[in-house]
Amino acid sequence: MTVVLPCYNAAALLAETLASLSAQTLADFECIAIDDGSTDATRAVLDAHAAQDPRFVVVSRGNRGLIATLNEAIGLARGQWIARMDADDIARPERLARQLARLNETGADVCGVGIRFFGERDGLWLPPENDAALKAALLFNPPFAHPGVVARAALFKAHGYDAGAQHAEDYALWCTFAKAGAVFTAIAEPLLDYRVHPGQITQSRRTEMAETGARIRADYARSALPADWPESDKRRFAELAGPDRLLDRSDWFTFTAWLITLAQPQTRAAFCTVWLDALIRTHGVDWRCKKRFSLLSQQLPPPDEERGKWQRQRARVLAGDAVYGLIKKLRGRA
């Protein structure tokens, strides 16, 4: 297995990341760590660690950006499997071993994991585990965290990261893998600690990510939604699915009706938080949403880690936006 580790000005956090890789229960791996023109002590941290652990190969050169760095590391990889890792995250000791075992058990080509957020945010993000649900989840966003993925090296080498998908390169690649017929799986346990801090691309480039994500989502929807859907409905679905798209009440009813239609036993897990997140993006919520809210809660119940979100939205539906907003204001002054 090859771990691909791009590094840019990561000296402050990198040592903890490297230590978590050296502590993996899976001993047979190489790590290709590329210093992408850092101006801090990243190179020194990498060299010091590589001197202690010969499994780490360090490449240092001028800055070329994340996508070029990832593709370069993929080209250098010698393992049958490629694992992604970021320079500010922490892998649980059993992460790589568990993912390799799952891939071997299922015959799948791509394996993600759940993550635990830490730093400026806490909580869990747990993916669906079966192929159908993971591919359905791609209709909305990446179904697993980029630095938590292991996939066949042949897939990475055949497709690579798209330079035109900057700031959403992982989403584009997973959609490409899916369209190429790759089989997905995941472990719905937090095997990666994902650090949230202001310097991340996900925090500083939200507008660019949203625009690129919308393009990727629309393209994937054309092939992934049922063949008998009109193209206009596929375009509309992709628009309403955008996590930054604000909805009115009519939009929410339209979107959730489609979700109910799409949800099958094997794909249901992909939709259990989507309808709730869409409600949060909706204005004009009132008692008229109550019946649909109850139906969705029964047919697509959110997972336990989203229970607090579900309770808040239930209160909002019962009270209506006007009263709910007033209650929040009064509580904020208390």
C-alpha positions as CSV (number, residue, x, y, z in Angstrom):
1,M,0.0,0.0,0.0
2,T,1.1,3.5,-0.7
3,V,0.0,6.5,1.4
4,V,-0.1,9.7,-0.6
5,L,0.7,12.7,1.7
6,P,0.8,16.2,0.1
7,C,2.3,18.8,2.4
8,Y,2.4,22.6,2.2
9,N,3.4,24.9,5.1
10,A,2.3,22.1,7.5
11,A,5.2,22.1,9.9
12,A,3.1,23.1,12.9
13,L,0.8,20.0,12.7
14,L,2.7,17.6,10.5
15,A,4.6,15.7,13.2
16,E,1.4,14.4,14.8
17,T,0.2,13.2,11.4
18,L,3.4,11.4,10.6
19,A,3.4,9.7,14.0
20,S,-0.1,8.4,13.4
21,L,1.0,6.8,10.2
22,S,4.1,5.2,11.7
23,A,1.8,3.8,14.4
24,Q,-0.4,1.9,12.0
25,T,-1.0,-1.7,12.7
26,L,-0.6,-2.4,9.0
27,A,3.2,-2.3,8.7
28,D,3.6,-3.0,5.0
29,F,3.2,0.4,3.4
30,E,5.2,3.2,1.8
31,C,4.4,6.9,2.3
32,I,5.1,9.3,-0.6
33,A,5.3,12.7,1.2
34,I,5.7,15.6,-1.2
35,D,6.7,19.0,0.1
36,D,5.0,21.3,-2.3
37,G,7.3,24.3,-2.1
38,S,6.7,25.1,1.6
39,T,8.2,28.2,3.1
40,D,8.2,26.9,6.7
41,A,9.9,23.9,8.3
42,T,7.8,21.3,6.5
43,R,10.8,19.8,4.7
44,A,12.8,19.5,7.9
45,V,10.0,17.8,9.7
46,L,9.6,15.3,6.9
47,D,13.3,14.6,6.6
48,A,13.6,14.1,10.4
49,H,10.8,11.6,10.3
50,A,12.0,9.7,7.2
51,A,15.4,9.3,8.9
52,Q,13.6,7.4,11.7
53,D,11.1,5.5,9.5
54,P,12.5,4.3,6.1
55,R,8.9,3.7,4.8
56,F,8.7,7.4,4.2
57,V,9.9,8.8,0.9
58,V,10.3,12.6,0.8
59,V,10.1,14.7,-2.4
60,S,10.7,18.4,-2.2
61,R,10.4,20.9,-5.0
62,G,8.8,24.2,-6.0
63,N,5.1,24.9,-5.4
64,R,2.8,23.4,-8.1
65,G,-0.5,23.2,-6.1
66,L,-2.5,20.3,-4.6
67,I,-3.8,18.6,-7.7
68,A,-0.4,18.5,-9.4
69,T,1.1,17.2,-6.2
70,L,-1.4,14.4,-5.8
71,N,-1.0,13.3,-9.4
72,E,2.8,13.3,-9.0
73,A,2.6,11.2,-5.9
74,I,0.2,8.8,-7.6
75,G,2.7,8.4,-10.4
76,L,5.4,7.5,-7.9
77,A,3.3,5.0,-6.0
78,R,4.4,1.4,-6.1
79,G,1.6,-0.2,-4.0
80,Q,-1.4,-2.0,-5.3
81,W,-3.6,0.3,-3.1
82,I,-3.3,4.0,-2.6
83,A,-4.4,5.6,0.7
84,R,-5.0,9.4,1.0
85,M,-3.9,11.4,4.0
86,D,-3.6,15.1,4.7
87,A,-0.8,16.7,6.7
88,D,-3.1,18.0,9.4
89,D,-5.2,14.9,10.2
90,I,-4.6,11.9,12.5
91,A,-5.2,8.3,11.4
92,R,-6.4,5.9,14.1
93,P,-3.8,3.0,14.5
94,E,-6.1,0.4,12.9
95,R,-7.3,2.6,10.0
96,L,-5.3,1.2,7.1
97,A,-5.5,-2.4,8.2
98,R,-9.3,-2.2,8.6
99,Q,-9.7,-0.6,5.2
100,L,-7.6,-3.2,3.5
101,A,-9.5,-6.0,5.2
102,R,-12.8,-4.5,4.1
103,L,-11.6,-4.2,0.5
104,N,-10.4,-7.7,0.4
105,E,-13.6,-9.0,2.0
106,T,-16.0,-7.2,-0.4
107,G,-13.9,-7.1,-3.5
108,A,-14.6,-3.4,-3.7
109,D,-12.3,-0.9,-5.4
110,V,-12.7,2.2,-3.1
111,C,-13.1,2.3,0.7
112,G,-13.9,5.4,2.8
113,V,-14.2,5.7,6.6
114,G,-16.1,7.8,9.1
115,I,-14.4,10.8,10.6
116,R,-14.4,12.6,14.0
117,F,-14.0,16.3,13.7
118,F,-11.7,18.1,16.2
119,G,-10.3,21.6,16.5
120,E,-12.8,24.4,15.7
121,R,-15.6,21.8,15.2
122,D,-16.5,18.6,16.9
123,G,-18.9,15.8,15.9
124,L,-19.0,12.7,13.7
125,W,-19.5,12.1,10.0
126,L,-20.3,8.5,9.2
127,P,-20.8,7.3,5.6
128,P,-23.2,4.8,4.2
129,E,-21.4,1.4,3.8
130,N,-22.8,-0.2,0.6
131,D,-22.0,0.6,-3.0
132,A,-25.5,1.7,-4.0
133,A,-26.0,4.1,-1.1
134,L,-22.5,5.6,-1.6
135,K,-23.1,6.2,-5.3
136,A,-26.6,7.7,-4.5
137,A,-24.9,10.0,-2.0
138,L,-22.6,11.3,-4.8
139,L,-25.8,13.1,-6.1
140,F,-25.2,15.6,-3.2
141,N,-21.6,15.7,-2.1
142,P,-18.6,13.4,-1.6
143,P,-19.9,10.6,0.6
144,F,-16.6,10.3,2.6
145,A,-13.7,12.5,3.5
146,H,-10.9,12.8,1.0
147,P,-8.0,12.1,3.4
148,G,-9.8,8.9,4.6
149,V,-10.0,7.0,1.3
150,V,-8.1,3.9,0.1
151,A,-8.6,2.9,-3.5
152,R,-6.9,0.7,-6.1
153,A,-3.8,2.3,-7.5
154,A,-4.9,1.2,-11.0
155,L,-8.0,3.4,-10.7
156,F,-6.0,6.4,-9.5
157,K,-3.4,6.0,-12.2
158,A,-6.0,5.5,-15.0
159,H,-8.0,8.6,-14.1
160,G,-6.1,10.9,-11.8
161,Y,-7.3,14.3,-10.4
162,D,-8.8,16.8,-12.8
163,A,-7.0,20.1,-12.9
164,G,-10.3,21.7,-13.9
165,A,-12.0,20.6,-10.6
166,Q,-9.9,22.7,-8.3
167,H,-11.2,22.8,-4.7
168,A,-13.5,19.9,-5.4
169,E,-11.0,17.5,-7.0
170,D,-12.0,14.6,-4.7
171,Y,-15.7,15.0,-5.6
172,A,-14.9,14.9,-9.3
173,L,-12.7,11.9,-8.9
174,W,-15.2,9.8,-7.0
175,C,-17.8,10.6,-9.6
176,T,-15.4,9.6,-12.3
177,F,-14.6,6.3,-10.5
178,A,-18.4,5.6,-10.1
179,K,-19.1,6.2,-13.8
180,A,-16.1,4.0,-14.6
181,G,-17.9,1.1,-12.8
182,A,-15.7,1.1,-9.6
183,V,-17.3,-0.6,-6.6
184,F,-17.5,1.4,-3.4
185,T,-17.6,0.4,0.3
186,A,-17.0,2.2,3.6
187,I,-16.5,1.6,7.3
188,A,-19.0,3.7,9.2
189,E,-16.7,4.2,12.2
190,P,-14.4,7.2,12.9
191,L,-11.0,5.9,11.8
192,L,-9.7,9.4,11.0
193,D,-9.5,12.4,13.2
194,Y,-10.2,15.4,10.9
195,R,-8.8,18.7,12.1
196,V,-10.9,21.8,11.4
197,H,-9.0,25.1,11.3
198,P,-9.1,28.4,9.4
199,G,-6.3,27.6,7.0
200,Q,-8.0,24.7,5.3
201,I,-9.1,25.0,1.7
202,T,-12.6,23.9,2.8
203,Q,-12.8,26.9,5.1
204,S,-11.1,29.6,2.8
205,R,-12.4,28.6,-0.6
206,R,-16.1,27.9,0.0
207,T,-17.4,29.9,-3.0
208,E,-15.1,28.2,-5.5
209,M,-15.9,24.8,-4.0
210,A,-19.6,25.5,-4.3
211,E,-19.3,26.5,-8.0
212,T,-17.2,23.6,-9.0
213,G,-19.3,21.2,-6.9
214,A,-22.5,22.4,-8.7
215,R,-20.9,21.6,-12.1
216,I,-19.8,18.2,-10.9
217,R,-23.2,17.4,-9.3
218,A,-25.1,18.3,-12.5
219,D,-22.9,16.2,-14.7
220,Y,-23.1,13.2,-12.3
221,A,-26.9,13.6,-12.0
222,R,-27.3,13.2,-15.7
223,S,-25.9,9.6,-15.6
224,A,-26.9,8.6,-12.1
225,L,-30.6,9.6,-11.9
226,P,-33.2,7.3,-13.5
227,A,-33.0,7.1,-17.3
228,D,-36.7,7.9,-17.7
229,W,-36.4,11.2,-15.9
230,P,-36.6,14.2,-18.2
231,E,-33.4,16.2,-18.5
232,S,-35.1,19.2,-17.0
233,D,-35.9,17.3,-13.9
234,K,-32.3,16.0,-13.6
235,R,-31.1,19.6,-13.9
236,R,-33.6,20.8,-11.3
237,F,-32.7,18.0,-8.9
238,A,-29.0,18.9,-9.1
239,E,-29.8,22.5,-8.5
240,L,-31.9,21.9,-5.4
241,A,-29.4,19.3,-4.1
242,G,-26.7,22.0,-3.8
243,P,-25.8,22.4,-0.1
244,D,-25.5,26.2,-0.5
245,R,-28.7,26.6,-2.5
246,L,-31.5,28.4,-0.5
247,L,-34.9,26.8,-1.0
248,D,-38.5,28.0,-0.6
249,R,-41.2,25.8,0.8
250,S,-42.3,24.7,-2.7
251,D,-38.7,23.7,-3.6
252,W,-38.4,21.6,-0.4
253,F,-41.7,19.7,-1.2
254,T,-40.5,19.1,-4.8
255,F,-37.0,17.9,-3.7
256,T,-38.2,15.7,-0.9
257,A,-40.8,14.1,-3.1
258,W,-37.9,13.1,-5.4
259,L,-35.9,11.7,-2.5
260,I,-38.9,9.5,-1.4
261,T,-39.1,8.2,-5.0
262,L,-35.4,7.5,-5.2
263,A,-35.0,5.8,-1.8
264,Q,-34.8,2.0,-2.0
265,P,-33.7,-0.4,0.6
266,Q,-30.1,-0.4,-0.6
267,T,-29.9,3.4,-1.1
268,R,-32.0,4.7,1.8
269,A,-29.0,5.6,3.9
270,A,-27.9,8.2,1.3
271,F,-31.0,10.3,1.9
272,C,-31.5,10.2,5.7
273,T,-29.8,13.4,6.4
274,V,-30.2,15.1,3.0
275,W,-33.9,16.0,3.5
276,L,-33.2,17.4,6.9
277,D,-30.3,19.5,5.6
278,A,-32.5,20.8,2.8
279,L,-35.1,21.8,5.4
280,I,-32.4,23.9,7.1
281,R,-31.8,25.7,3.8
282,T,-35.6,26.4,3.4
283,H,-37.4,29.6,4.2
284,G,-41.1,29.9,4.9
285,V,-41.2,26.7,7.0
286,D,-44.6,26.4,8.9
287,W,-47.3,24.0,9.8
288,R,-47.8,23.0,6.2
289,C,-44.5,21.1,6.4
290,K,-45.6,19.0,9.3
291,K,-47.1,16.1,7.4
292,R,-44.1,15.8,5.0
293,F,-41.7,16.1,8.0
294,S,-43.5,13.2,9.8
295,L,-43.5,11.1,6.6
296,L,-39.8,11.7,6.0
297,S,-38.9,11.0,9.7
298,Q,-40.6,7.6,9.3
299,Q,-39.3,6.6,5.9
300,L,-35.8,8.2,6.1
301,P,-35.0,8.5,9.8
302,P,-31.8,10.5,10.4
303,P,-29.0,8.6,12.2
304,D,-28.4,9.0,16.0
305,E,-25.7,11.6,15.5
306,E,-28.2,13.9,13.8
307,R,-30.8,13.6,16.5
308,G,-30.2,17.1,17.9
309,K,-30.6,18.6,14.4
310,W,-33.8,16.7,13.9
311,Q,-35.3,17.9,17.2
312,R,-34.5,21.5,16.4
313,Q,-36.1,21.2,12.9
314,R,-39.2,19.5,14.4
315,A,-39.6,22.4,16.8
316,R,-39.2,24.8,13.9
317,V,-41.9,23.0,11.8
318,L,-44.3,23.0,14.7
319,A,-43.8,26.7,15.6
320,G,-43.2,28.1,12.1
321,D,-40.3,30.3,11.1
322,A,-41.7,33.5,12.6
323,V,-42.3,32.2,16.1
324,Y,-39.2,29.9,16.1
325,G,-37.0,32.9,15.1
326,L,-38.5,35.0,17.9
327,I,-37.9,32.2,20.5
328,K,-34.3,31.9,19.4
329,K,-33.9,35.7,19.8
330,L,-35.3,35.7,23.3
331,R,-33.1,32.8,24.3
332,G,-30.1,34.6,22.9
333,R,-30.9,37.6,25.2
334,A,-31.5,35.4,28.2
